[in-house]
Amino acid sequence: MQDYYAARAAEYDRIYAKPERQPDLRDMEAWLPGVFADRQVLEVACGTGYWTQFYAPATAGVVALDGAVETLRIAERRLPDAPVRWLQGDAYSLPVADRAFDGAFAGFWWSHIPLERIDAFLQGLHRTLKPGARVVFIDNLYVPGSSTPIAEQDSAGNTWQLRRLDDGSTHRVLKNFPSREALLAAVAPHARISDYRAWTHFWALSYSLAG
Ligand SMILES: C[S@@+](CC[C@H](N)C(=O)[O-])C[C@H]1O[C@@H](n2cnc3c(N)ncnc32)[C@H](O)[C@@H]1O
């Protein structure tokens, strides 16, 4: 997965140019800053910083982590003056202190977590957060004709796509499309209030971490 995103870094932001997704994107971009106003936010799998650019100016500070230096370099260039510390690291072993943040954000990351690793990922993320921290995940809904078709489903229930890059290489990429019920059930053991929103092409799960 990380090799795929390292190779895709330069062409990554094209995904945000799909015409049919523009109204949803504008709405989500306007919504996020209010959620994280004045909070110390940990962003996991920040990629090229597409989402960071909208909410970071409203925060008290952001640590934005990604596994790929290639995407982090683009993010740094995009936001030279934002209150963001860019960090290379592994989402499953977050290299930050316990209880350091009162906000957490991950865009288009949940869909890439193997189903069998979701709970361990959430436990690792929550370790870095203070009680009451606000957490937001956003990701894709599967929309026929707009989404890349699902090529296969494995025995654990994970779904996989075949994606082609400009250099002609083809990559088998994990991409899950969880239901509202599955998302709420995954965070229920950890969350105080949880909320699910859906647009035409995207979903957002937000909750406050239990104390
Ligand atoms: C779909 S992209 C999302 C990027 C960005 N959040 C966005 O919404 O535009 C997934 C990102 O996860 C990163 N990634 C993949 N595996 C990772 C891991 N184990 N730890 C940290 N980042 C990882 C990739 O480098 C890539 O930037």
The ligand as an ORCA input file, in Angstrom:
! r2SCAN-3c Opt
* xyz 0 1
  C      -5.930      7.334      0.286
  S      -4.474      8.155      0.825
  C      -5.211      9.444      1.794
  C      -4.379     10.690      1.853
  C      -5.055     11.888      2.494
  N      -5.479     11.597      3.840
  C      -6.231     12.374      1.688
  O      -7.367     12.179      2.141
  O      -6.052     12.952      0.627
  C      -3.823      7.050      2.009
  C      -2.510      7.496      2.619
  O      -2.113      6.546      3.599
  C      -0.709      6.465      3.609
  N      -0.356      5.212      4.275
  C      -0.499      3.942      3.810
  N      -0.137      3.060      4.752
  C       0.257      3.791      5.847
  C       0.738      3.448      7.131
  N       0.857      2.174      7.535
  N       1.047      4.446      7.971
  C       0.922      5.748      7.622
  N       0.454      6.126      6.403
  C       0.133      5.161      5.528
  C      -0.319      6.556      2.156
  O       1.033      6.955      1.997
  C      -1.328      7.601      1.654
  O      -0.793      8.904      1.712
*
